[in-house]
Amino acid sequence: MSKDAILHVRINAEDKEAAERIFADQGTSLSEAVRIFVKQSIKVNGLPFHPTSSQGKGGLHAQGRLEAYAHQEMREAEREAWIRSLSDKYEAFNR
């Protein structure tokens, strides 16, 4: 199957570096891990794991954030913010 779609995700730089180290130790890349995540999500028709919190009981903030992105308006707002940030960087680069 052709890999012709691009997925852009903004995350914390430290989290990205930590994930890259973890997956490199497992002989794969962060990109491949994301592809595996997507395939597994499709297979189970949902998240392939149960979200947990390191903040202890009652702290499932990540799950609440995921629920917010279930709304199309939130996804569109995030996409628009990302496009604006790229436009700002492009304009700053071309000055």
C-alpha positions as CSV (number, residue, x, y, z in Angstrom):
1,M,0.0,0.0,0.0
2,S,1.3,3.4,-0.9
3,K,2.3,5.9,1.8
4,D,1.1,9.1,0.2
5,A,-0.7,10.9,3.1
6,I,1.2,13.1,5.6
7,L,0.3,13.4,9.3
8,H,1.7,16.5,11.2
9,V,1.5,16.4,14.9
10,R,2.8,19.0,17.3
11,I,4.3,17.6,20.5
12,N,6.7,18.6,23.2
13,A,10.3,18.4,22.0
14,E,11.4,16.4,25.1
15,D,8.6,13.9,24.6
16,K,9.6,13.4,20.9
17,E,13.2,12.8,21.8
18,A,12.3,10.3,24.5
19,A,9.9,8.5,22.2
20,E,12.6,8.4,19.4
21,R,15.0,6.8,21.9
22,I,12.5,4.2,23.1
23,F,11.6,3.2,19.5
24,A,15.2,3.2,18.3
25,D,16.0,0.8,21.2
26,Q,13.3,-1.5,19.8
27,G,14.7,-1.3,16.3
28,T,12.1,1.0,14.8
29,S,11.3,4.7,14.3
30,L,8.8,7.1,15.8
31,S,7.1,7.3,12.3
32,E,6.8,3.5,12.2
33,A,5.4,3.4,15.7
34,V,2.8,6.0,14.7
35,R,1.9,3.9,11.7
36,I,1.5,0.8,13.9
37,F,-0.7,2.8,16.3
38,V,-3.0,3.9,13.5
39,K,-3.2,0.3,12.1
40,Q,-4.0,-1.1,15.5
41,S,-6.6,1.6,16.2
42,I,-8.3,0.7,12.9
43,K,-8.2,-3.0,13.8
44,V,-9.8,-2.5,17.2
45,N,-12.0,0.5,16.1
46,G,-10.7,2.7,18.9
47,L,-7.6,3.4,21.0
48,P,-5.4,0.3,21.2
49,F,-4.8,0.9,24.9
50,H,-6.7,2.2,27.9
51,P,-5.5,5.8,28.7
52,T,-4.0,6.1,32.2
53,S,-2.6,8.9,34.2
54,S,0.7,9.2,36.1
55,Q,-1.0,11.8,38.3
56,G,-2.8,9.2,40.3
57,K,-6.5,8.6,41.0
58,G,-8.9,10.8,39.2
59,G,-6.3,12.4,37.0
60,L,-7.2,11.2,33.5
61,H,-6.5,14.6,31.9
62,A,-5.3,12.9,28.7
63,Q,-8.6,11.1,28.2
64,G,-10.5,14.4,28.7
65,R,-8.3,16.0,26.0
66,L,-9.0,13.1,23.6
67,E,-12.7,13.6,24.1
68,A,-12.4,17.3,23.3
69,Y,-10.7,16.4,19.9
70,A,-13.6,14.1,19.1
71,H,-15.5,17.3,18.2
72,Q,-14.9,18.5,14.7
73,E,-14.7,22.1,15.8
74,M,-11.7,21.3,18.0
75,R,-9.9,19.4,15.2
76,E,-10.5,22.3,12.8
77,A,-9.3,24.9,15.4
78,E,-6.1,22.8,15.9
79,R,-5.5,22.5,12.2
80,E,-6.1,26.3,11.7
81,A,-3.6,27.1,14.5
82,W,-1.0,24.8,12.9
83,I,-1.5,26.5,9.5
84,R,-1.2,29.9,11.1
85,S,2.0,28.9,12.8
86,L,3.5,27.7,9.6
87,S,2.5,30.9,7.8
88,D,4.1,33.0,10.5
89,K,7.3,31.0,10.2
90,Y,7.3,31.3,6.5
91,E,6.8,35.0,6.6
92,A,9.5,35.5,9.2
93,F,11.9,33.3,7.1
94,N,11.3,35.4,4.0
95,R,11.8,38.8,5.5
